[in-house]
Amino acid sequence: YELRGNLASTELLISGNKKRLEASGIVTVDLFEGQAVVSDFSMESPLSPFRRLKCNIKFEEMDLEKLTRAFSFGRITGKLNGYINGLAIANDQADAFTLEVWSLAAKGVSRTVSFNAVEDIQTISSGSEYRSGLPFGLDRFIDDLSYEQIGLKCVLRNDVFNINGTIHKDRKEYFVSRAGFTGINVINMNPDNQISFKDMMERIKRVAEKRKAEVN
């Protein structure tokens, strides 16, 4: 994925020894018309090939349409806030983090989700590629539907992912809740689902390859 933005640091000071490095200050990245703030840097065994980098990331007012396009995901419009706490990277891949994201209302910004995006959410969360549709085949004429809220939480620990929706209504767990009668709900059908890091990467790869095939 190609990401473009502006990066700046504030009072960044690195100190430590061959066993551990720590950095005070923050790094800010202007990305997708929003901003990400990276803080609490540390690195264990910096001189070892098994070094482990840790940090926290907070992001605000990301443009969802630009973000989903950059990551070859189905089209979603709106604004997004969130954080990644306890991100740990070793052997060039993440081995621990807690990610939570949620949509926010912004004046003049539409909040819609495409059927392709719904499929992608289902593929990543459950492995299923079942396509949700509207009654009477209306989805053949309507590609984007409105939503009221998006909420997702993902935890990686010991090579196992837990993925959950953070919206709860009527004893159900939602990733996306609809706005009005013309919107769409995306329900987490298996809240206790756990998958390995490898399987999650395979699901993400399937989504990206499907979008690339559709474009070509």
C-alpha positions as CSV (number, residue, x, y, z in Angstrom):
1,Y,0.0,0.0,0.0
2,E,1.2,3.5,-0.9
3,L,0.6,6.0,1.9
4,R,1.4,9.7,1.6
5,G,1.4,12.3,4.3
6,N,3.4,14.9,6.3
7,L,5.4,13.8,9.3
8,A,6.7,16.0,12.1
9,S,8.2,15.4,15.6
10,T,7.9,17.4,18.8
11,E,10.5,17.2,21.5
12,L,11.6,13.8,20.4
13,L,14.5,12.6,22.5
14,I,15.9,9.0,22.3
15,S,17.9,7.5,25.2
16,G,18.9,4.0,26.3
17,N,21.5,1.3,26.0
18,K,22.0,-1.9,24.0
19,K,19.2,-3.6,25.9
20,R,16.5,-1.0,25.6
21,L,15.8,2.3,23.8
22,E,13.1,4.8,24.9
23,A,11.9,8.0,23.2
24,S,10.1,10.9,24.8
25,G,8.0,13.3,22.7
26,I,5.6,12.5,19.9
27,V,5.5,12.1,16.1
28,T,2.5,13.5,14.2
29,V,1.5,12.4,10.7
30,D,-1.0,14.3,8.6
31,L,-2.8,11.5,6.7
32,F,-6.1,11.1,5.0
33,E,-7.1,14.7,5.9
34,G,-6.7,13.8,9.6
35,Q,-3.9,13.4,12.0
36,A,-2.2,10.4,13.7
37,V,-0.1,11.0,16.8
38,V,2.5,8.3,17.7
39,S,3.9,8.3,21.2
40,D,5.5,6.1,23.9
41,F,8.2,4.7,21.7
42,S,10.5,2.0,23.0
43,M,12.6,-0.8,21.5
44,E,13.9,-3.9,23.3
45,S,17.2,-5.5,22.2
46,P,17.8,-2.8,19.5
47,L,21.0,-4.4,18.3
48,S,19.5,-7.9,18.0
49,P,17.7,-9.3,14.9
50,F,14.9,-10.1,17.3
51,R,14.4,-6.5,18.3
52,R,10.9,-5.5,19.4
53,L,9.4,-2.0,18.8
54,K,6.5,-0.7,20.8
55,C,4.4,2.5,20.6
56,N,0.9,3.9,20.9
57,I,-1.0,5.6,18.1
58,K,-4.0,7.9,18.3
59,F,-5.8,9.2,15.1
60,E,-8.5,11.7,14.6
61,E,-10.8,12.8,11.8
62,M,-9.5,10.4,9.2
63,D,-11.4,10.7,5.9
64,L,-12.9,7.2,5.4
65,E,-13.3,7.4,1.7
66,K,-9.6,8.2,1.2
67,L,-8.5,5.6,3.7
68,T,-10.6,2.7,2.3
69,R,-9.4,3.6,-1.2
70,A,-5.8,3.5,-0.1
71,F,-6.2,0.1,1.4
72,S,-8.1,-1.5,-1.5
73,F,-11.3,-1.7,0.6
74,G,-14.9,-1.2,-0.4
75,R,-16.1,2.4,-0.4
76,I,-17.0,4.0,2.9
77,T,-17.5,7.7,3.4
78,G,-17.4,9.7,6.7
79,K,-14.9,10.5,9.4
80,L,-13.1,8.1,11.7
81,N,-11.4,8.4,15.1
82,G,-9.5,5.7,16.9
83,Y,-6.4,4.4,18.6
84,I,-3.9,1.5,18.6
85,N,-2.5,0.8,22.1
86,G,0.4,-1.4,23.0
87,L,1.4,-1.9,19.4
88,A,4.4,-4.3,19.3
89,I,6.3,-5.2,16.2
90,A,8.9,-8.0,15.9
91,N,10.3,-9.8,12.9
92,D,8.7,-7.2,10.7
93,Q,5.1,-7.9,11.8
94,A,2.8,-6.9,14.6
95,D,2.6,-9.4,17.4
96,A,0.4,-7.5,19.9
97,F,-2.0,-4.5,19.9
98,T,-5.4,-3.3,20.8
99,L,-7.2,-1.4,18.0
100,E,-10.5,0.5,18.3
101,V,-12.1,2.7,15.7
102,W,-15.4,4.6,15.6
103,S,-17.1,6.9,13.2
104,L,-18.1,10.5,14.0
105,A,-20.6,12.9,12.6
106,A,-19.1,15.8,10.7
107,K,-21.1,18.7,9.2
108,G,-21.3,18.4,5.4
109,V,-19.8,14.9,5.3
110,S,-21.9,12.0,4.1
111,R,-21.9,8.7,5.9
112,T,-22.4,5.8,3.5
113,V,-21.2,2.3,3.1
114,S,-21.1,0.3,-0.2
115,F,-22.1,-3.4,-0.5
116,N,-18.5,-4.1,-1.5
117,A,-17.4,-2.7,1.9
118,V,-20.0,-4.9,3.7
119,E,-18.6,-7.9,1.9
120,D,-15.0,-6.9,2.9
121,I,-16.0,-6.5,6.6
122,Q,-17.6,-9.9,6.5
123,T,-14.6,-11.5,4.9
124,I,-12.2,-10.0,7.4
125,S,-14.3,-10.6,10.5
126,S,-15.6,-14.1,9.7
127,G,-14.0,-15.4,6.5
128,S,-17.4,-15.4,4.8
129,E,-17.9,-13.7,1.4
130,Y,-21.7,-13.8,1.6
131,R,-23.2,-10.7,0.0
132,S,-25.9,-8.9,1.9
133,G,-28.7,-7.5,-0.3
134,L,-31.8,-5.5,-0.3
135,P,-35.3,-6.9,-0.7
136,F,-36.7,-7.3,-4.3
137,G,-33.1,-7.1,-5.7
138,L,-32.9,-3.3,-5.1
139,D,-29.2,-3.6,-4.5
140,R,-28.8,-3.9,-8.3
141,F,-29.7,-0.3,-8.5
142,I,-28.3,1.1,-5.2
143,D,-24.6,0.7,-4.4
144,D,-24.2,2.9,-1.3
145,L,-26.4,3.0,1.8
146,S,-26.4,5.3,4.8
147,Y,-25.2,4.3,8.2
148,E,-25.5,5.9,11.7
149,Q,-22.4,4.5,13.4
150,I,-19.3,2.3,12.8
151,G,-17.5,0.7,15.7
152,L,-14.9,-2.0,15.7
153,K,-12.4,-3.4,18.2
154,C,-9.6,-5.8,17.4
155,V,-7.1,-7.3,19.9
156,L,-4.0,-9.3,18.9
157,R,-2.4,-11.4,21.7
158,N,-0.3,-14.6,21.4
159,D,-0.8,-14.8,17.6
160,V,-4.6,-14.8,18.1
161,F,-7.0,-12.1,16.8
162,N,-10.3,-11.2,18.5
163,I,-12.6,-9.0,16.4
164,N,-15.7,-7.4,17.8
165,G,-18.2,-4.7,17.0
166,T,-18.6,-2.1,19.7
167,I,-22.3,-1.2,18.9
168,H,-24.8,-3.2,20.9
169,K,-28.5,-3.2,20.3
170,D,-31.2,-5.7,20.9
171,R,-28.7,-8.2,22.3
172,K,-26.8,-8.1,19.0
173,E,-23.3,-6.9,18.3
174,Y,-22.8,-4.6,15.3
175,F,-19.9,-3.4,13.2
176,V,-22.2,-0.9,11.4
177,S,-25.6,0.3,12.5
178,R,-28.0,1.7,9.9
179,A,-29.5,5.2,9.6
180,G,-33.3,5.1,9.0
181,F,-35.1,2.5,6.9
182,T,-32.8,2.8,3.9
183,G,-29.6,2.1,5.8
184,I,-27.8,-1.2,6.4
185,N,-26.7,-3.1,9.5
186,V,-23.6,-5.3,9.6
187,I,-23.9,-7.7,12.5
188,N,-21.0,-9.7,14.0
189,M,-22.4,-13.2,13.7
190,N,-19.7,-14.7,15.8
191,P,-18.5,-12.4,18.6
192,D,-16.4,-15.2,20.1
193,N,-14.5,-15.9,16.9
194,Q,-10.7,-16.2,17.2
195,I,-8.3,-16.5,14.3
196,S,-4.5,-16.7,13.9
197,F,-2.4,-13.8,12.6
198,K,-1.6,-15.8,9.5
199,D,-5.3,-16.4,8.8
200,M,-6.1,-12.7,9.3
201,M,-3.4,-11.8,6.8
202,E,-4.9,-14.2,4.3
203,R,-8.3,-12.6,4.7
204,I,-6.9,-9.1,4.1
205,K,-5.0,-10.4,1.1
206,R,-8.2,-11.9,-0.4
207,V,-9.9,-8.5,0.0
208,A,-7.1,-6.6,-1.7
209,E,-6.8,-9.1,-4.5
210,K,-10.6,-9.0,-5.2
211,R,-10.5,-5.2,-5.4
212,K,-7.5,-5.3,-7.7
213,A,-9.3,-7.8,-10.0
214,E,-12.5,-5.6,-10.1
215,V,-10.4,-2.5,-11.1
216,N,-8.6,-4.4,-13.8
